Amino acid sequence: MPRVRVETFSDQLRAAILNSGRPRSHVCADADIDPSHLHRFVHGTGRLTNDTIDRLAKVLNLSLVVEE
């Protein structure tokens, strides 16, 4: 049976940002991200670079898990 993709990685990252319990301004400061870039990403109108994703993952203590 083929897998059904429920959420994209971007959707999961948005959820992690919103559910982190930290103000977005603090996340931006700690990850050295322009708040306008994060705002656009969270609202689905912007993209993030790989470097930015890496910094967000570090600040939010996220890791990628491969489901089998």
NUMINU-658877 format. One line per 5 residues: for each residue x, y, z of C-alpha. Coordinates in steps of 0.25 Angstrom, whole numbers. Example, Ala and Ser with C-alpha at 12.3 -4.5 7.8 and 13.67 -1.06 7.14 Angstrom:
49/-18/31 ~ 55/-4/29
//
This chain:
0/0/0 ~ 6/14/-4 ~ 9/24/7 ~ 0/36/8 ~ 7/49/11
-1/56/22 ~ 8/68/23 ~ 20/74/16 ~ 33/77/23 ~ 30/92/22
16/90/29 ~ 23/82/40 ~ 34/93/41 ~ 23/104/42 ~ 16/96/53
28/94/61 ~ 31/109/60 ~ 17/112/64 ~ 16/102/75 ~ 30/105/81
24/113/92 ~ 35/124/89 ~ 31/138/83 ~ 35/138/68 ~ 44/150/71
52/142/80 ~ 53/130/70 ~ 58/140/60 ~ 68/147/69 ~ 74/133/73
74/128/59 ~ 79/141/53 ~ 67/142/44 ~ 61/154/39 ~ 47/154/45
40/158/32 ~ 46/145/25 ~ 40/137/36 ~ 27/144/36 ~ 26/141/21
30/126/23 ~ 20/124/34 ~ 9/130/26 ~ 12/122/14 ~ 17/134/5
32/132/6 ~ 43/121/6 ~ 55/119/14 ~ 69/115/10 ~ 75/102/15
84/110/24 ~ 72/117/30 ~ 65/104/32 ~ 78/98/39 ~ 78/110/49
64/109/52 ~ 65/94/54 ~ 77/96/64 ~ 69/107/71 ~ 57/99/73
64/86/76 ~ 58/79/64 ~ 63/67/56 ~ 59/60/44 ~ 53/46/46
51/36/35 ~ 38/28/37 ~ 38/14/31
//
